[in-house]
């Protein structure tokens, strides 16, 4: 089961297509129920599920408005019983204005209108880490964190000040990506180091930073400004090859 945002969806769709390409004659089904999308390869006992929850922590409608609860995960019961869990978050933590789906943040007994988003992300990730330690049996379930998928909206990140991903047809070539490691990746690394259970980090950040050419922005008129998601086939296939290598290792 993939648990997270639209970048989780990118990886889930990629894995479904990759397996189907290996088993083109297999009977399959696609179902959506109770917030879970599932691709099943009938006769093989393989199910790929996708549970959308951009923040991992709870977002609840209350009298004052929609509250993002940084210290609470109640949806986790839907994630139980899986052989493999691949979590992801960050993409929505930066959203503001009309694209922000919550009105308040709650941290323990304190409710605030907003806070530093990296701080909020760290608190949410720490709550997720506690949930993993409390609820997951590592002898039955392998847990992964997908890692931070970069965006390419600022050409200065790869030393081209006036450009975004639009029009990019080549990867970045160089030994070090100019923008360096994003701060949110450092938050993920720190949280995972403190988890007692064995959680695998799919450290996709740097290899993905090099792929400024891999977004829909160049190829799709409908998504002409999309420099955060990825084309399929494309980079998420590489993420899944890394996942596969770990699973069979």
C-alpha positions in Angstrom: 0.0 0.0 0.0 1.1 3.5 -0.9 0.1 6.1 1.7 0.5 9.7 0.8 -0.1 12.4 -1.8 0.0 12.7 -5.6 3.6 11.7 -5.7 2.6 8.4 -4.1 0.0 8.2 -6.8 2.7 8.7 -9.4 4.7 5.8 -8.0 1.7 3.6 -7.5 0.6 4.1 -11.2 4.1 3.4 -12.3 4.4 0.1 -10.4 1.0 -1.1 -11.7 2.1 -0.4 -15.3 5.5 -2.1 -14.8 4.0 -5.2 -13.4 1.3 -5.3 -16.1 4.0 -5.0 -18.8 5.6 -8.1 -17.4 2.2 -9.9 -17.2 0.3 -8.5 -20.2 -2.2 -11.4 -20.2 -2.9 -11.4 -16.5 -6.5 -10.7 -15.4 -6.6 -7.5 -13.5 -9.2 -5.4 -11.6 -9.3 -1.8 -10.5 -11.5 -0.9 -7.6 -12.0 2.2 -5.5 -13.7 1.9 -2.1 -13.6 3.7 1.2 -10.8 6.0 0.0 -8.6 3.2 -1.2 -7.8 2.6 -4.8 -6.6 -0.9 -5.6 -5.1 -2.7 -8.6 -5.3 -6.5 -8.3 -3.5 -9.0 -10.4 -5.9 -11.9 -10.2 -4.4 -15.3 -9.9 -1.2 -14.0 -8.5 -2.3 -12.8 -5.1 -0.9 -9.4 -5.7 -2.7 -6.2 -4.7 -1.4 -2.7 -5.1 -3.3 -0.2 -3.0 -3.2 3.6 -2.8 -4.5 5.5 0.2 -4.5 9.3 -0.3 -3.6 11.4 2.8 -1.3 14.2 1.9 -0.2 15.0 5.4 -0.3 11.5 7.0 -1.6 13.1 10.2 -5.4 13.8 10.6 -7.3 16.7 9.1 -10.7 17.1 10.8 -13.7 19.4 10.2 -14.7 21.0 13.5 -16.8 24.0 14.5 -14.0 26.4 14.0 -13.1 25.1 10.6 -10.9 22.4 9.2 -8.1 21.5 11.6 -4.8 19.8 10.7 -3.9 17.8 13.8 -0.1 17.5 14.0 -0.1 14.9 16.8 -2.9 12.6 15.7 -3.3 9.7 13.2 -6.6 8.0 13.3 -6.7 6.8 9.7 -3.9 4.3 10.3 -6.3 1.4 10.9 -6.8 1.3 7.1 -3.0 0.8 6.6 -2.8 -2.3 8.8 -2.2 -5.9 7.6 -0.1 -5.0 4.6 3.1 -6.8 3.5 4.7 -3.5 2.4 3.8 0.1 3.2 5.3 3.0 1.3 4.7 6.3 2.9 5.1 9.8 1.5 4.5 13.4 2.5 5.6 17.0 2.0 4.1 18.2 -1.3 1.0 19.7 0.4 2.8 21.2 3.4 3.8 24.3 1.5 0.4 25.1 0.1 -1.1 28.4 1.1 -4.1 30.5 0.2 -7.0 28.9 -1.7 -5.0 25.7 -2.2 -4.5 25.2 1.5 -7.2 22.7 2.7 -7.0 23.5 6.4 -7.9 26.5 8.5 -6.0 25.8 11.7 -3.2 23.6 13.0 -3.4 21.8 16.3 -0.4 20.7 18.3 -1.4 19.0 21.5 -3.7 21.5 23.3 -2.6 24.4 21.2 -4.4 25.6 18.2 -2.7 28.1 15.8 -3.6 29.8 12.5 -0.2 28.9 11.1 3.4 28.1 11.9 6.7 27.5 10.1 5.9 24.8 7.7 9.2 22.9 8.2 8.5 22.9 11.9 4.9 21.6 11.3 6.2 19.0 8.9 8.7 17.8 11.5 6.0 17.5 14.1 3.7 15.6 11.7 6.6 13.2 10.7 7.4 12.6 14.3 3.8 11.6 14.9 4.0 9.3 12.0 7.2 7.7 13.3 5.5 7.1 16.7 2.6 5.4 14.8 5.0 3.1 13.0 6.8 2.1 16.2 3.5 1.4 18.0 1.5 -0.3 15.3 3.8 -2.1 12.8 5.3 -5.5 13.4 8.5 -5.4 11.3 8.6 -9.2 11.0 5.3 -9.0 9.0 5.5 -5.6 7.3 8.3 -3.8 5.5 8.0 0.0 5.8 9.4 2.5 3.4 9.4 6.2 3.2 9.4 7.4 -0.4 11.7 10.3 0.2 11.4 13.9 -1.0 10.5 14.4 -4.6 11.9 17.8 -5.8 10.2 20.4 -7.9 11.8 22.4 -10.8 10.0 25.7 -10.7 13.2 27.8 -10.2 15.8 27.6 -12.9 18.4 29.1 -10.4 18.3 25.7 -8.7 20.3 24.3 -11.6 22.0 27.6 -12.6 19.5 28.8 -15.2 17.9 31.8 -13.6 15.2 32.5 -16.1 13.8 29.0 -16.7 11.5 26.5 -15.0 11.0 22.9 -16.2 9.0 24.1 -19.1 11.1 23.6 -22.3 13.6 21.4 -20.5 14.5 18.3 -22.6 17.8 17.2 -21.0 18.7 16.2 -17.4 21.0 18.3 -15.3 24.6 17.3 -16.1 27.1 17.8 -13.3 28.7 16.3 -10.2 26.7 18.3 -7.7 23.2 19.7 -8.0 23.6 23.5 -7.4 20.5 23.9 -5.1 21.9 21.2 -2.7 19.8 19.0 -0.4 16.4 20.5 0.4 15.6 21.2 4.1 12.6 18.9 4.1 14.8 16.0 3.2 17.0 16.7 6.2 13.8 16.6 8.4 12.9 13.2 7.0 16.4 11.8 7.5 16.4 13.0 11.1 13.0 11.5 11.9 13.8 8.1 10.3 17.1 7.8 12.3 15.1 8.0 15.5 12.5 5.3 14.6 13.0 2.1 16.5 11.5 -0.1 13.8 13.5 -0.8 10.6 12.2 1.8 8.1 13.8 2.0 4.6 14.3 5.4 3.2 14.0 5.4 -0.6 16.5 8.3 -1.0 15.3 9.5 -4.4 15.9 13.3 -3.9 19.2 13.8 -5.6 18.6 11.5 -8.5 15.3 13.2 -9.0 16.8 16.7 -8.8 18.8 15.8 -11.9 15.7 15.1 -13.9 14.4 18.6 -14.6 13.3 17.2 -18.0 11.0 14.6 -16.5 7.9 16.6 -15.7 4.6 17.0 -17.7 5.4 20.7 -18.1 7.2 20.2 -21.4 4.8 17.6 -22.9 1.3 18.5 -21.9 -0.7 21.6 -22.8 -3.1 20.8 -20.0 -0.4 20.7 -17.4 1.9 23.3 -19.0 3.1 24.6 -15.6 3.4 21.3 -13.8 7.0 21.0 -12.6 6.3 18.8 -9.5 4.7 15.6 -10.9 6.4 13.2 -13.2 5.7 11.7 -16.7 4.9 8.0 -17.0 6.8 6.1 -18.1 9.6 8.1 -16.5 11.4 8.8 -13.3 9.0 7.0 -10.9 9.9 3.7 -12.8 13.4 4.2 -11.4 12.0 4.7 -7.9 10.2 1.4 -8.3 13.4 -0.4 -9.5 15.1 0.7 -6.3 12.1 -0.6 -4.3 12.3 -3.9 -6.2 16.0 -4.2 -5.5 15.4 -3.8 -1.8 12.4 -6.2 -1.7 14.4 -9.1 -3.4 17.7 -8.3 -1.6 
